[in-house]
Amino acid sequence: MYDFMLSDEERSWRDRAREFAKEQVEPEYLQAMDREEVRFPRELYESYARHGLLGLRFPKEYGGQGLSWVGDSAVQGEIGCLGMAAGCAFVMPSIVGEALHCFGTAEQKQRYLAPMLAGEKVAAEALTEPRGGSDFFGAASTARDMGDHFQLRGMKRFVVGAEGADFFLVYARTNLEEDAPSQERISALLVDRSDAVEVKYLYGLMGSRGGGTGRIVFRDVPVPKENLVGRLHGGAEVFHRMMIPERLTSAAPCMGIMNAALAVAMRYADRRIQFGRPIRKFQGVSFMIAEAITQLDACRAMVYQAARAVDVNAPNVRRIVSETKKFVTTAAWEVVNLAMQVTGGIGYTDVYPIERMVRDVRLAQIWTGTNEIMSAMVQHDYFEEVFGEREFYRDSELDAMHPDPSEKIFDDADMWRVYDQGK
Ligand SMILES: Cc1cc2nc3c(=O)[nH]c(=O)nc-3n(C[C@H](O)[C@H](O)[C@H](O)COP(=O)(O)OP(=O)(O)OC[C@H]3O[C@@H](n4cnc5c(N)ncnc54)[C@H](O)[C@@H]3O)c2cc1C
């Protein structure tokens, strides 16, 4: 349906992912994840790798395919229909892999990136802390320089893969000077799972279950110096780069959930007879479906636009990715709720998967930076862009019928200056 937006290569990978989602994952497995009988979907992760679908945009030498970000996002859009936790396992190599690919040493790439894309090692990212959530740079975990190693001490919470991952990308404060600037305070470290890494407990989640989400306690864990990713105190650079796939991969898989919810709702609306006709013949119902279709199309356009911005290294990538994360995750929430409304009472039961999709998708507006934090970045970056380029555009303010400067007073000094000029 949207083939015209993709190249032959991108389309072919998208089709492989679609085929995978259709044929390779039993409904019983996803149900077991939702019941948390599967604590972490390791088998599924290995299956993604066996089918050559993990980390497609990374170079071939590490097990990727050198695919574009657009193609990779289209693939994520297909896998997304498997649910939030299955989608998260799929995209984690893209997130942690970005840090490794852009900042890792050759040895780190061989030890972590390549095995991750081969399905042999599972990664998790540990950013959020009990005290530092949205305020990421307020992180309190420390990694003290002990000469030949770092000593990591702190707690991280809400880590997907706390149970299940083989290694963690952890951000911790290495610059312990009181007045160290926030962007020069932290470092990114690779921490292997060991007995010293304690998984405290698993959360009772509303949705997105089966991903092994937990709290991790690092109580004076020794971390080898060679596990530093990027430069010492340079964690902010790694973080900012990693947030591109982090947020784009929050958005892209939502297309899969929206698509799935819409398909269920459309089938129901076509078959459910009320007042002597299929309910889709009622404008009230068909307009809900039209709204969902429109939202999904808008999301697809935004995801592909954002992915293309990353492909061409556009200067305003952060803003475009942030607004995409916010828009798509909000739309996904609206679409799954529209699907529930279309399916009436039975949609609220577990006879249909829509109730799980609603539980799942609510998270998307919260994690990987809340949508309020996305708004903060969008407006910040756009002010800079627009004010920086203002001179290139027509000044439409002057087109007003009466552009009276004495009415455009913004401070006291202005007021008297303009008033006196006008006398
Ligand atoms: C199921 C799940 C999985 C997760 N997976 C991971 C993971 O794998 N790794 C990881 O590190 N983290 C993970 N997270 C953490 C997630 O990214 C954070 O929950 C999220 O960034 C918000 O942080 P917080 O929960 O501390 O909320 P808070 O920071 O306490 O925010 C609370 C509210 O205040 C608002 N707020 C805060 N600051 C501002 C501001 N400046 N302007 C406007 N509004 C503001 C927020 O938008 C929010 O509405 C996960 C979370 C969940 C629930």
The ligand as an SDF file (V2000), in Angstrom:
LIG
                    3D

 53 58  0  0  0  0  0  0  0  0999 V2000
    7.9030   -0.1880   31.5370 C   0  0  0  0  0  0  0  0  0  0  0  0
    9.0010    0.7890   31.4950 C   0  0  0  0  0  0  0  0  0  0  0  0
   10.1710    0.4670   30.8300 C   0  0  0  0  0  0  0  0  0  0  0  0
   11.2530    1.3270   30.8510 C   0  0  0  0  0  0  0  0  0  0  0  0
   12.4240    0.9650   30.2550 N   0  0  0  0  0  0  0  0  0  0  0  0
   13.5610    1.6340   30.5660 C   0  0  0  0  0  0  0  0  0  0  0  0
   14.8320    1.0850   30.2480 C   0  0  0  0  0  0  0  0  0  0  0  0
   14.9560    0.0100   29.6550 O   0  0  0  0  0  0  0  0  0  0  0  0
   15.9330    1.7760   30.6400 N   0  0  0  0  0  0  0  0  0  0  0  0
   15.8470    2.9720   31.2980 C   0  0  0  0  0  0  0  0  0  0  0  0
   16.8810    3.5360   31.6330 O   0  0  0  0  0  0  0  0  0  0  0  0
   14.6440    3.5320   31.5880 N   0  0  0  0  0  0  0  0  0  0  0  0
   13.5070    2.8690   31.2560 C   0  0  0  0  0  0  0  0  0  0  0  0
   12.2760    3.3900   31.5940 N   0  0  0  0  0  0  0  0  0  0  0  0
   12.2100    4.6760   32.2830 C   0  0  0  0  0  0  0  0  0  0  0  0
   11.5090    5.7750   31.5110 C   0  0  0  0  0  0  0  0  0  0  0  0
   12.3100    6.2230   30.4530 O   0  0  0  0  0  0  0  0  0  0  0  0
   11.1470    6.8700   32.5150 C   0  0  0  0  0  0  0  0  0  0  0  0
   10.0750    6.3680   33.2950 O   0  0  0  0  0  0  0  0  0  0  0  0
   10.7550    8.1710   31.8450 C   0  0  0  0  0  0  0  0  0  0  0  0
   11.8580    8.7790   31.2180 O   0  0  0  0  0  0  0  0  0  0  0  0
   10.1500    9.1730   32.8400 C   0  0  0  0  0  0  0  0  0  0  0  0
   10.9340    9.2820   33.9970 O   0  0  0  0  0  0  0  0  0  0  0  0
   10.2200    9.1300   35.4140 P   0  0  0  0  0  0  0  0  0  0  0  0
    9.4200    7.8790   35.4080 O   0  0  0  0  0  0  0  0  0  0  0  0
   11.2530    9.2700   36.4590 O   0  0  0  0  0  0  0  0  0  0  0  0
    9.1920   10.3160   35.4910 O   0  0  0  0  0  0  0  0  0  0  0  0
    9.4330   11.7480   36.1650 P   0  0  0  0  0  0  0  0  0  0  0  0
   10.7000   12.3170   35.6440 O   0  0  0  0  0  0  0  0  0  0  0  0
    9.2480   11.6340   37.6130 O   0  0  0  0  0  0  0  0  0  0  0  0
    8.2400   12.5790   35.5420 O   0  0  0  0  0  0  0  0  0  0  0  0
    6.9390   12.6410   36.1250 C   0  0  0  0  0  0  0  0  0  0  0  0
    6.0980   13.6410   35.3270 C   0  0  0  0  0  0  0  0  0  0  0  0
    6.7010   14.9340   35.3780 O   0  0  0  0  0  0  0  0  0  0  0  0
    6.8830   15.4130   34.0600 C   0  0  0  0  0  0  0  0  0  0  0  0
    8.0890   16.2330   33.9820 N   0  0  0  0  0  0  0  0  0  0  0  0
    9.2940   15.9900   34.5440 C   0  0  0  0  0  0  0  0  0  0  0  0
   10.1510   16.9580   34.2330 N   0  0  0  0  0  0  0  0  0  0  0  0
    9.4890   17.8350   33.4360 C   0  0  0  0  0  0  0  0  0  0  0  0
    9.8430   19.0380   32.7660 C   0  0  0  0  0  0  0  0  0  0  0  0
   11.0640   19.5570   32.8370 N   0  0  0  0  0  0  0  0  0  0  0  0
    8.8940   19.6670   32.0290 N   0  0  0  0  0  0  0  0  0  0  0  0
    7.6390   19.1560   31.9480 C   0  0  0  0  0  0  0  0  0  0  0  0
    7.2490   18.0140   32.5440 N   0  0  0  0  0  0  0  0  0  0  0  0
    8.1620   17.3630   33.2880 C   0  0  0  0  0  0  0  0  0  0  0  0
    7.0030   14.1780   33.1950 C   0  0  0  0  0  0  0  0  0  0  0  0
    6.7130   14.4490   31.8430 O   0  0  0  0  0  0  0  0  0  0  0  0
    5.9780   13.2600   33.8520 C   0  0  0  0  0  0  0  0  0  0  0  0
    4.7060   13.5850   33.3770 O   0  0  0  0  0  0  0  0  0  0  0  0
   11.1410    2.5770   31.5130 C   0  0  0  0  0  0  0  0  0  0  0  0
    9.9420    2.9310   32.1440 C   0  0  0  0  0  0  0  0  0  0  0  0
    8.8960    2.0460   32.1620 C   0  0  0  0  0  0  0  0  0  0  0  0
    7.6460    2.4330   32.9080 C   0  0  0  0  0  0  0  0  0  0  0  0
  1  2  1  0
  2  3  1  0
  2 52  2  0
  3  4  2  0
  4  5  1  0
  4 50  1  0
  5  6  2  0
  6  7  1  0
  6 13  1  0
  7  8  2  0
  7  9  1  0
  9 10  1  0
 10 11  2  0
 10 12  1  0
 12 13  2  0
 13 14  1  0
 14 15  1  0
 14 50  1  0
 15 16  1  0
 16 17  1  0
 16 18  1  0
 18 19  1  0
 18 20  1  0
 20 21  1  0
 20 22  1  0
 22 23  1  0
 23 24  1  0
 24 25  2  0
 24 26  1  0
 24 27  1  0
 27 28  1  0
 28 29  2  0
 28 30  1  0
 28 31  1  0
 31 32  1  0
 32 33  1  0
 33 34  1  0
 33 48  1  0
 34 35  1  0
 35 36  1  0
 35 46  1  0
 36 37  1  0
 36 45  1  0
 37 38  2  0
 38 39  1  0
 39 40  1  0
 39 45  2  0
 40 41  1  0
 40 42  2  0
 42 43  1  0
 43 44  2  0
 44 45  1  0
 46 47  1  0
 46 48  1  0
 48 49  1  0
 50 51  2  0
 51 52  1  0
 52 53  1  0
M  END
$$$$
